[in-house]
């Protein structure tokens, strides 16, 4: 049975951690999200979120954060090495649905060369 939520140690919480990713990390852009990523030297990956007020009110921002966290949680086992990743929400994300958000997260992880190209279950179905 898989974990339902990200654990506390799997989230970036300190300002210094966010700034380290911002200054030392690589940036990959998508129409809905921007990803900043850097190796963290730990045994697990951590996620940070930045959802500004231009996304909408607090309800919209929290909904967007929940969607991003869930998409990351589903794909975190596909990350081949431990990294700190920070997702920055872009203006179109508030209007998108969960499926588009998940695809954006998956594409960004793949383009960052830290995620596997495809899920094992998708490859098995194609054969």
N, C-alpha and C positions, 0 to 999 in steps of 0.2 A: 504494500500500500504506500503510495507516494505522499510526500509532505504536502499539506494544504497551503501553508504560508511560508514565506521566506523567514528564516531565523534572524534574530537580531544581529548576529555576527556576519550575516550575508548582506547587510546594508551599510552603505557609507553614511556616517552620521556626523563626523567631525568636519569642520570647515577646512582644516589642514589637509584632510584626505581628498576633498573635492578640489582644492587648489592644486594639489600634487598632480591629479589627473589632468586638470586644465592646463598646467604649465609644461608637464612632461609627456602628456599623452598625444595620441594621434586623433584627428577628427575625421569622421565620415558623415556625409550629409545625405538625407533622404527628404522627399517633400514633406513628410509628416514629422520626422524626428531627426535630431543630430546626435551622433554618438561620439563620445570621447572615451578612449580606451588606453590602458597602460598595464603592463605586467605588475603584479603586486607582491610576488615572492611568498605568498601564502599557499596553503593547500586547497583553497577554495576561491571562487570568484565573489565579488561584492558589487552591488548595484547602488547607484545614486540617481536621484531624479531632480530635475529642475523644471518646474512648470510655473511660468510667469503669469501675471495677472491678465495679460492680453488673451490668454486662453479662455477666460471667463470668470464667473464668480467662484466662490469656494466649492460649491457643489460640483461644478463642472471640472475644476482643477483636481479635486479628489477622485472623481470618476476616471479622469484621464490617468492619474497615478495608479489607480487600481488596475486598469487595463494594461499598462506598461509592466507593472510588477508581475502580473499573472503571465503575460507573454514571456517575460524573462524567466520566470520560474519553470515554465514548460520546456524551455530550451537550455537551461543552465547545465544540464548533464552533457549537452553536446559541445560545450566549450572545452577545448582540448588542453588548455593550460589556465592557471589561475590569473585572473585579470580583475582590475577595478574598471567598471564601466559606468559612465554617467550618460543618461539620456536627457536631452533637452527637447521639450515639446515645442513644436512649431505651430503656427496659427491654424492650420487645417485640421489638426488632430482632434479638436473638440467636436467637429462635425462628423468625424469618421466613426465607424463601428469597431467592435472588438476584433473582427477577422482582419480588417485592414491594418489595425494596430499590430496584431500578431505577425502579419506578413512583413510589416516594416521592421520590426525588431529582428525577425529571422534574417531578412536581407542585410541589415546592418551588421549583425554578428558574422554572417558569411563574408561580407565585403571587408570586414576587419581582419579576416584570416584567423579568427579565434574559434569559429564554430565549424562543424562538419558541413559539407556541401549539401547533404540531404539526410533526412531522417531514415533510419534503418527500415522502419515499417513502410515508408514510401518506396524504397528501393525494392523491397520484397514484393510489393504489389505490382511493380513494373515488370518483373521477370516472368 
